[in-house]
Amino acid sequence: MPKAASSEVAAAVADAHRREWAFVLAATVSITGNLDSAEEAVQDAYASALATWGPRGIPDNTGAWLTTVARRRALDIRRRAQTAKRVLPKLVERTDDPGFDQIDEDVPDDRLRLIFTCCHPSLAIEAQVALTLRLVCGLSTVDVARAFLLPEPTMAARITRAKKKINDAHIPYRIPTTPELPERVEAVLSVVYLVFTTGHTAPSGASLMRRDLAERGHELARMLRLLLPANRDVAALLSLILLTDARRDGQQDEGEQGCLLADQDRSRWDQRAISEGIALLHEVLGRRAPSRFALMAAIAAVHDEAREWGDTDWPEIVGLYDLLLETWPSPVVALNRAIAVGFAVGPAEGLLQLDRLANEPQLSRYGYLAAARADFLARLGRTTEAKLAYEEAVILTDNEAEREFLAAKLENSTGESRPWRDGP
């Protein structure tokens, strides 16, 4: 392999971190039997890549290279810790349960297997999701905090407490047997959903999307469907991802700039994915009270079935958000409902609904609230207030593509408003 420039190495390592982290960590955990040790070994492997890929050249298969180095490092850690290992909790624990080998075969991917392992019912659901997003999916603590609308120090403390509980309480983490799977599904679904949404609209960075994460969420949802074909919540999540991801090619224009949902070329939407998503949605609706994923999928379906922006059935979307608020009360759901009201009834009513959310702590630094207020104020001709709201949205937005879009709206406010965020 030829030598590589430092900039090429840095770019290759960054790309490998985005794409390979979950694979490498999942393959290393079985060696260490401990989350912290596995993470240490993987971090050492990435550091080694930065140091050696320049003079030796970037390997053709970066994931295999990193996995080999991480597992070797893990073996070194394990050899040094043999004495202490007897009293430390094991992350992956072999058992004599006759269902163990079967479930090991049923879970078709190390990443999904490790997600189930981390989603242990002894931890609070929020801790399960946060820990898995950070360690298994490779998201930074900053991005995990944004996913939960929490300050970074708060999320860092939550993750630290979860890991400490594993160690102090000797929680016997292991790959779940088939009968144990259902009690972990809720957390696993939340993880896969957040992985997808974090990729679909990246909270930070230069690009509007992180396609690697969106594709990872899609893959994991399909694996869950194969693993639990009778689970309606799994089907609903896959439906939601399909119906949302179907609009991916329309989300950016040819210049890779963000494109409003109202302005997207709907002929670029993936009709095959839409058909599959709607078929799954029909499978899960009507048999029982719909889950949050089923309701979000139904909202996505209303958008996907509208041939043109003007055909969107906003009253139906408002009604679905009403049901979603009953099923899964959340400030973000309330925000999305308020925006829908603005398009169903008018900008004045939408703005009134948004202003009622102004004191929600989780939305205090959420750029979409300020952006939505700015849009409705502009439509009402309240230009000065709209500009102030746009300025606030620009300050609160970390994604560069979205920030540039909002800055352009600030500079050239026309008074016409349409939803910017294209997401579930």
CORSUL-V162831 format. One record per backbone hydrogen bond with DSSP energy under -0.5 kcal/mol. CO is the residue of the C=O (numbers start at 0). NH is the residue of the N-H. Records with the same first field share a line. If there is no record, write none. Layout:
BEGIN
CO->NH, NH
END
This chain:
BEGIN
4->8
5->9
6->10
7->11
8->12
9->13
10->14
11->15
12->16
13->17
14->18
15->19, 20
16->20
19->23
20->24
21->25
22->26
23->27
24->27, 28
25->29
27->30, 31
28->32
32->90
33->37
34->38
35->39
36->40
37->41
38->42
39->43
40->44
41->45
42->46
43->47
44->48
45->49
46->50
47->51
48->52
51->55
52->56
53->3
59->61
60->64
61->65
62->66
63->67
64->68
65->69
66->70
67->71
68->72
69->73
70->74
71->75
72->76
73->77
74->78
75->79
76->80
78->81
80->84
81->85
82->85
83->86, 87
84->87
89->172
90->92
91->93
96->99
98->102
99->103
100->104
101->105
102->106
105->107
108->112
109->113
110->114
111->115
112->116
113->117
114->118
117->119
119->122
123->127
124->128
125->129
126->130
127->131
128->132
129->133
130->134
131->135, 136
132->138
139->143
140->144
141->145
142->146
143->147
144->148, 149
145->148
150->154
151->155
152->156
153->157
154->158
155->159
156->160
157->161
158->162
159->163
160->164
161->165
162->166
163->167
164->168
165->170
170->172
176->179, 180
177->180
179->182
180->183, 184
181->184, 185
183->187
184->188
185->189
186->190
187->191
188->192
189->193
190->194
191->195
192->196
193->197
194->198
195->199
196->200
198->209
204->399
207->201
208->210
209->212, 213
210->214
211->215
212->216
213->217
214->218
215->219
216->220
217->221
218->222
219->223
220->224
221->225
222->226
223->227
227->230
229->231
230->234
231->235
232->236
233->237
234->238
235->239
236->240
237->241
238->242
239->243
240->244
241->245
243->246
244->247
245->269
246->249, 250
247->250
250->258
252->255
256->252
259->262, 263
260->263
263->265
264->267
265->268
268->270
269->273
270->274
271->275
272->276
273->277
274->278
275->279
276->280
277->281
278->282
279->283
280->284
283->286
287->285
290->294
291->295
292->296
293->297
294->298
295->299
296->300
297->301
298->302
299->303
300->304
301->305
302->305
304->306
307->310
308->311
311->313
312->316
313->317
314->318
315->319
316->320
317->321
318->322
319->323
320->324
321->325
322->326
323->327
329->333
330->334
331->335
332->336
333->337
334->338
335->339
336->340
337->341
338->342
339->342, 343
340->344, 345
345->349
346->350
347->351
348->352
349->353
350->354
351->355
353->356
354->357
356->359
358->360
359->362, 363
360->363
362->365
364->366
365->368, 369
366->370
367->371
368->372
369->373
370->374
371->375
372->376
373->377
374->378
375->379
376->381
377->380
380->382
381->385
382->386
383->387
384->388
385->389
386->390
387->391
388->392
389->393
390->394
391->395
392->396
393->396
395->366, 397
397->204
398->402
399->403
400->404
401->405
402->406
403->407
404->408
405->409
406->410
407->411
409->412
418->260
420->422
END
